[in-house]
Amino acid sequence: MAFKPLHDRVLVRRVESDEKTSGGLIIPDSAKEKPAEGEVVAVGNGAKDDDGGRIAMDVQAGDKILFGKWSGTEITLDGEELLIMKESDILGIVS
């Protein structure tokens, strides 16, 4: 994939959630919510500050993250559905 986000944008692949509840019930596709967890695929160079310097990104490719339910813009690259979002839309890094 030849895609590089610009500035403080991040390219994210959603991580699919379990298809069963803890009680063993199977959740049909129509009842599933889109997961708010993903893996960072690529990051931009960071936003610019008032002096023209770069502000370092807190996330990097490979990080597992949590993001808001309505965060990002869905795109399709090479047949794969991905999200582009600003770094500020990311709620945290899962370790």
N, CA, C and O of each residue as an XYZ file, in Angstrom:
380
protein
N       0.849     -1.166      0.000
C       0.000      0.000      0.000
C       0.899      1.235      0.000
O       1.790      1.361      0.840
N       0.667      2.115     -0.917
C       1.479      3.331     -1.032
C       0.648      4.539     -0.618
O       0.183      5.301     -1.465
N       0.463      4.709      0.692
C      -0.311      5.831      1.189
C       0.368      6.381      2.427
O       0.669      5.632      3.356
N       0.611      7.679      2.450
C       1.243      8.346      3.590
C       0.328      9.480      4.030
O       0.113     10.420      3.265
N      -0.224      9.417      5.259
C      -1.055     10.520      5.749
C      -0.229     11.796      5.893
O       0.983     11.738      6.098
N      -0.882     12.927      5.787
C      -0.205     14.207      5.939
C      -0.438     14.785      7.331
O      -1.425     14.472      7.996
N       0.484     15.625      7.748
C       0.412     16.390      8.996
C       0.132     15.489     10.199
O       0.896     14.559     10.454
N      -0.952     15.747     10.947
C      -1.238     14.982     12.166
C      -2.321     13.935     11.932
O      -3.092     13.623     12.839
N      -2.381     13.397     10.725
C      -3.384     12.383     10.400
C      -2.792     10.982     10.581
O      -1.582     10.776     10.484
N      -3.689     10.032     10.846
C      -3.301      8.651     11.126
C      -4.184      7.723     10.306
O      -5.392      7.941     10.213
N      -3.599      6.694      9.712
C      -4.331      5.672      8.969
C      -4.507      4.477      9.902
O      -3.530      3.961     10.446
N      -5.762      4.033     10.090
C      -6.084      3.006     11.088
C      -6.859      1.855     10.451
O      -7.740      2.064      9.617
N      -6.509      0.627     10.867
C      -7.259     -0.571     10.483
C      -8.067     -1.001     11.705
O      -7.503     -1.220     12.777
N      -9.382     -1.122     11.548
C     -10.232     -1.549     12.671
C      -9.879     -2.981     13.072
O      -9.551     -3.812     12.224
N      -9.952     -3.258     14.379
C      -9.773     -4.605     14.896
C     -11.157     -5.164     15.152
O     -11.947     -4.570     15.886
N     -11.451     -6.301     14.551
C     -12.786     -6.891     14.680
C     -13.006     -7.413     16.087
O     -12.105     -7.988     16.698
N     -14.216     -7.207     16.593
C     -14.565     -7.660     17.938
C     -15.058     -9.108     17.898
O     -15.295     -9.670     16.829
N     -15.206     -9.695     19.082
C     -15.687    -11.073     19.193
C     -17.110    -11.177     18.668
O     -17.886    -10.224     18.740
N     -17.439    -12.350     18.137
C     -18.784    -12.590     17.628
C     -19.686    -13.211     18.675
O     -20.863    -13.454     18.413
N     -19.139    -13.478     19.886
C     -19.932    -14.049     20.964
C     -19.830    -13.159     22.196
O     -18.820    -12.492     22.421
N     -20.891    -13.165     22.981
C     -20.862    -12.461     24.259
C     -20.174    -13.353     25.283
O     -19.891    -14.518     25.004
N     -19.904    -12.811     26.466
C     -19.266    -13.607     27.510
C     -20.161    -14.766     27.950
O     -19.669    -15.763     28.478
N     -21.464    -14.641     27.736
C     -22.406    -15.708     28.068
C     -22.548    -16.759     26.976
O     -23.258    -17.747     27.165
N     -21.889    -16.567     25.840
C     -21.915    -17.546     24.761
C     -22.921    -17.262     23.660
O     -23.054    -18.057     22.729
N     -23.639    -16.134     23.746
C     -24.600    -15.794     22.695
C     -23.864    -15.265     21.470
O     -22.920    -14.484     21.594
N     -24.297    -15.691     20.297
C     -23.694    -15.229     19.047
C     -24.373    -13.935     18.627
O     -25.601    -13.847     18.598
N     -23.566    -12.936     18.303
C     -24.093    -11.623     17.900
C     -24.172    -11.581     16.376
O     -23.147    -11.728     15.711
N     -25.366    -11.383     15.802
C     -25.475    -11.301     14.341
C     -24.851    -10.003     13.822
O     -24.762     -9.011     14.546
N     -24.421    -10.027     12.560
C     -23.785     -8.852     11.951
C     -24.653     -7.611     12.030
O     -24.135     -6.507     12.192
N     -25.963     -7.771     11.919
C     -26.862     -6.612     11.931
C     -26.913     -5.929     13.298
O     -27.291     -4.761     13.385
N     -26.540     -6.633     14.357
C     -26.598     -6.069     15.710
C     -25.244     -5.583     16.207
O     -25.154     -4.957     17.263
N     -24.193     -5.870     15.446
C     -22.850     -5.479     15.872
C     -22.623     -3.991     15.654
O     -23.081     -3.408     14.671
N     -21.905     -3.394     16.595
C     -21.448     -2.022     16.399
C     -20.044     -2.087     15.823
O     -19.306     -3.042     16.063
N     -19.684     -1.069     15.066
C     -18.330     -1.033     14.553
C     -17.375     -0.841     15.729
O     -17.627     -0.020     16.611
N     -16.291     -1.593     15.741
C     -15.379     -1.492     16.876
C     -14.686     -0.140     16.935
O     -14.414      0.487     15.911
N     -14.409      0.292     18.158
C     -13.704      1.555     18.370
C     -12.262      1.277     18.762
O     -11.632      2.067     19.465
N     -11.748      0.144     18.298
C     -10.366     -0.237     18.550
C      -9.720     -0.528     17.202
O     -10.365     -1.064     16.301
N      -8.454     -0.176     17.067
C      -7.786     -0.405     15.803
C      -6.290     -0.460     15.941
O      -5.728     -0.302     17.025
N      -5.661     -0.689     14.808
C      -4.197     -0.726     14.736
C      -3.740      0.369     13.780
O      -4.276      0.513     12.681
N      -2.745      1.136     14.212
C      -2.218      2.210     13.377
C      -1.413      1.592     12.235
O      -0.495      0.805     12.467
N      -1.764      1.956     11.004
C      -1.079      1.449      9.823
C       0.021      2.416      9.393
O       1.128      1.992      9.062
N      -0.282      3.718      9.397
C       0.690      4.737      8.994
C       0.363      6.051      9.686
O      -0.790      6.312     10.027
N       1.386      6.879      9.893
C       1.195      8.184     10.527
C       1.864      9.265      9.684
O       2.818      9.003      8.952
N       1.342     10.481      9.802
C       1.951     11.625      9.130
C       3.179     12.104      9.891
O       3.577     11.503     10.889
N       3.767     13.178      9.416
C       4.981     13.720     10.041
C       4.687     14.560     11.273
O       5.606     14.883     12.024
N       3.440     14.919     11.498
C       3.060     15.744     12.639
C       2.652     17.130     12.188
O       3.046     17.595     11.119
N       1.856     17.783     13.022
C       1.400     19.139     12.721
C       2.562     20.117     12.877
O       3.576     19.793     13.495
N       2.409     21.307     12.317
C       3.427     22.345     12.459
C       3.010     23.319     13.543
O       1.836     23.669     13.660
N       3.992     23.760     14.347
C       3.688     24.762     15.362
C       3.792     26.160     14.742
O       4.041     26.286     13.543
N       3.606     27.197     15.543
C       3.602     28.576     15.038
C       4.929     28.995     14.424
O       4.966     29.884     13.572
N       6.018     28.364     14.848
C       7.348     28.704     14.327
C       7.740     27.881     13.111
O       8.822     28.071     12.555
N       6.859     26.955     12.686
C       7.148     26.134     11.510
C       7.797     24.812     11.844
O       8.054     24.017     10.939
N       8.072     24.543     13.109
C       8.653     23.264     13.513
C       7.586     22.187     13.607
O       6.398     22.489     13.718
N       8.005     20.946     13.564
C       7.074     19.818     13.641
C       6.799     19.434     15.089
O       7.701     19.424     15.926
N       5.544     19.120     15.368
C       5.146     18.589     16.661
C       5.138     17.069     16.507
O       4.416     16.532     15.667
N       5.928     16.386     17.305
C       6.077     14.929     17.185
C       4.756     14.213     17.453
O       3.968     14.637     18.299
N       4.527     13.133     16.730
C       3.322     12.323     16.910
C       3.515     11.406     18.113
O       4.618     10.919     18.359
N       2.428     11.172     18.864
C       2.478     10.285     20.029
C       2.245      8.829     19.658
O       2.558      7.936     20.446
N       1.705      8.573     18.481
C       1.458      7.197     18.043
C       2.380      6.871     16.880
O       2.886      7.761     16.196
N       2.586      5.582     16.672
C       3.391      5.130     15.545
C       2.766      3.880     14.948
O       1.905      3.259     15.571
N       3.185      3.509     13.757
C       2.640      2.339     13.084
C       2.799      1.113     13.981
O       3.853      0.896     14.580
N       1.729      0.313     14.061
C       1.745     -0.892     14.877
C       1.083     -0.731     16.232
O       0.767     -1.730     16.879
N       0.860      0.519     16.689
C       0.204      0.754     17.981
C      -1.257      0.316     17.921
O      -1.933      0.532     16.914
N      -1.744     -0.299     18.997
C      -3.165     -0.614     19.149
C      -3.797      0.561     19.871
O      -3.309      0.981     20.920
N      -4.885      1.099     19.316
C      -5.472      2.329     19.851
C      -6.974      2.187     20.074
O      -7.620      1.288     19.536
N      -7.507      3.096     20.881
C      -8.946      3.276     21.046
C      -9.300      4.646     20.492
O      -8.550      5.605     20.671
N     -10.445      4.741     19.817
C     -10.861      6.017     19.251
C     -12.360      6.180     19.429
O     -13.067      5.216     19.720
N     -12.841      7.399     19.254
C     -14.255      7.701     19.413
C     -15.113      6.983     18.394
O     -14.655      6.646     17.302
N     -16.366      6.753     18.764
C     -17.304      6.007     17.925
C     -17.489      6.642     16.541
O     -17.616      5.921     15.552
N     -17.505      7.952     16.458
C     -17.751      8.639     15.191
C     -16.483      9.241     14.608
O     -16.564     10.123     13.752
N     -15.330      8.797     15.041
C     -14.052      9.366     14.590
C     -13.677      8.884     13.199
O     -13.991      7.762     12.803
N     -13.007      9.744     12.478
C     -12.393      9.360     11.223
C     -13.305      9.343     10.014
O     -14.525      9.483     10.106
N     -12.653      9.166      8.876
C     -13.319      9.062      7.582
C     -12.981      7.701      6.994
O     -11.809      7.344      6.875
N     -14.003      6.944      6.629
C     -13.779      5.609      6.072
C     -13.334      5.712      4.625
O     -13.909      6.456      3.830
N     -12.294      4.947      4.296
C     -11.801      4.881      2.919
C     -11.518      3.420      2.580
O     -11.430      2.575      3.470
N     -11.378      3.131      1.294
C     -11.000      1.798      0.845
C      -9.711      1.913      0.044
O      -9.651      2.619     -0.962
N      -8.678      1.208      0.504
C      -7.393      1.164     -0.192
C      -7.045     -0.282     -0.474
O      -7.029     -1.102      0.443
N      -6.767     -0.609     -1.718
C      -6.431     -1.971     -2.119
C      -7.468     -2.985     -1.630
O      -7.115     -4.098     -1.239
N      -8.745     -2.600     -1.653
C      -9.823     -3.487     -1.250
C     -10.009     -3.632      0.250
O     -10.848     -4.421      0.684
N      -9.260     -2.901      1.047
C      -9.353     -2.975      2.503
C      -9.974     -1.693      3.045
O      -9.595     -0.594      2.640
N     -10.932     -1.837      3.964
C     -11.563     -0.664      4.567
C     -10.712     -0.148      5.718
O     -10.396     -0.890      6.648
N     -10.342      1.127      5.651
C      -9.495      1.757      6.653
C     -10.117      3.079      7.082
O     -11.084      3.540      6.475
N      -9.567      3.680      8.116
C     -10.008      4.981      8.607
C      -8.841      5.955      8.559
O      -7.701      5.588      8.845
N      -9.135      7.200      8.196
C      -8.173      8.288      8.340
C      -8.743      9.213      9.401
O      -9.893      9.643      9.316
N      -7.915      9.518     10.412
C      -8.376     10.406     11.480
C      -7.232     11.272     11.964
O      -6.062     10.969     11.731
N      -7.582     12.347     12.638
C      -6.575     13.197     13.267
C      -6.087     12.511     14.530
O      -6.820     11.741     15.151
N      -4.863     12.789     14.901
C      -4.303     12.191     16.102
C      -5.131     12.565     17.340
O      -5.223     11.785     18.287
N      -5.723     13.745     17.325
C      -6.529     14.193     18.471
C      -7.810     13.377     18.643
O      -8.424     13.434     19.709
N      -8.233     12.614     17.620
C      -9.405     11.742     17.725
C      -9.102     10.450     18.472
O     -10.015      9.725     18.868
N      -7.813     10.163     18.665
C      -7.404      8.947     19.350
C      -7.513      9.160     20.845
O      -6.997     10.140     21.381
N      -8.195      8.230     21.527
C      -8.420      8.347     22.964
C      -7.257      7.804     23.780
O      -6.974      8.308     24.867
N      -6.580      6.779     23.265
C      -5.466      6.205     24.009
C      -4.832      5.045     23.278
O      -5.365      4.543     22.288
N      -3.673      4.622     23.785
C      -2.928      3.489     23.245
C      -3.124      2.313     24.190
O      -2.958      2.453     25.402
N      -3.480      1.143     23.637
C      -3.670     -0.069     24.425
C      -2.359     -0.833     24.444
O      -1.778     -1.123     23.398
N      -1.897     -1.158     25.654
C      -0.622     -1.892     25.734
C      -0.843     -3.350     26.048
O       0.118     -4.113     26.151
